[in-house]
Amino acid sequence: MKPKQREAYVQAVGARVTKYRKRKGLSQEDLAEAIGVSRSAMSRIEKGQQELTISRTQELAFALGVAASNIMSLTGKEGLR
């Protein structure tokens, strides 16, 4: 993946985390606490400024009630095509 593609992908992942968090009615602080990170770390994730590990993605998926593949997808409205 080229650097610009990687940046776009990380931002798309962050946008999906934000979408699912809001859909679940959680604040950034609530979700951060559920997965064991600070609110500022959650903000960086949602802004696409911090990449996710596989284990962190699984924790997010569990907390949000979605499949990890929904968060990490390379396709879709927010994803790369």
PEBEL-V253541 format. One record per residue. N is the residue number from 1. RES is the residue in one letter. PSI is psi in whole degrees, 0 to 359 (NA if undefined). Layout:
n:N res:RES psi:PSI
n:N res:RES psi:PSI
This chain:
n:1 res:M psi:131
n:2 res:K psi:156
n:3 res:P psi:317
n:4 res:K psi:323
n:5 res:Q psi:318
n:6 res:R psi:315
n:7 res:E psi:316
n:8 res:A psi:321
n:9 res:Y psi:314
n:10 res:V psi:322
n:11 res:Q psi:322
n:12 res:A psi:320
n:13 res:V psi:314
n:14 res:G psi:319
n:15 res:A psi:322
n:16 res:R psi:320
n:17 res:V psi:315
n:18 res:T psi:314
n:19 res:K psi:311
n:20 res:Y psi:325
n:21 res:R psi:313
n:22 res:K psi:321
n:23 res:R psi:325
n:24 res:K psi:350
n:25 res:G psi:28
n:26 res:L psi:148
n:27 res:S psi:166
n:28 res:Q psi:320
n:29 res:E psi:318
n:30 res:D psi:313
n:31 res:L psi:320
n:32 res:A psi:315
n:33 res:E psi:320
n:34 res:A psi:330
n:35 res:I psi:2
n:36 res:G psi:37
n:37 res:V psi:168
n:38 res:S psi:162
n:39 res:R psi:324
n:40 res:S psi:325
n:41 res:A psi:320
n:42 res:M psi:321
n:43 res:S psi:316
n:44 res:R psi:321
n:45 res:I psi:311
n:46 res:E psi:331
n:47 res:K psi:356
n:48 res:G psi:27
n:49 res:Q psi:357
n:50 res:Q psi:125
n:51 res:E psi:154
n:52 res:L psi:142
n:53 res:T psi:167
n:54 res:I psi:315
n:55 res:S psi:322
n:56 res:R psi:323
n:57 res:T psi:319
n:58 res:Q psi:319
n:59 res:E psi:316
n:60 res:L psi:314
n:61 res:A psi:315
n:62 res:F psi:312
n:63 res:A psi:328
n:64 res:L psi:350
n:65 res:G psi:33
n:66 res:V psi:166
n:67 res:A psi:144
n:68 res:A psi:327
n:69 res:S psi:332
n:70 res:N psi:325
n:71 res:I psi:320
n:72 res:M psi:0
n:73 res:S psi:141
n:74 res:L psi:356
n:75 res:T psi:173
n:76 res:G psi:178
n:77 res:K psi:315
n:78 res:E psi:348
n:79 res:G psi:182
n:80 res:L psi:153
n:81 res:R psi:NA
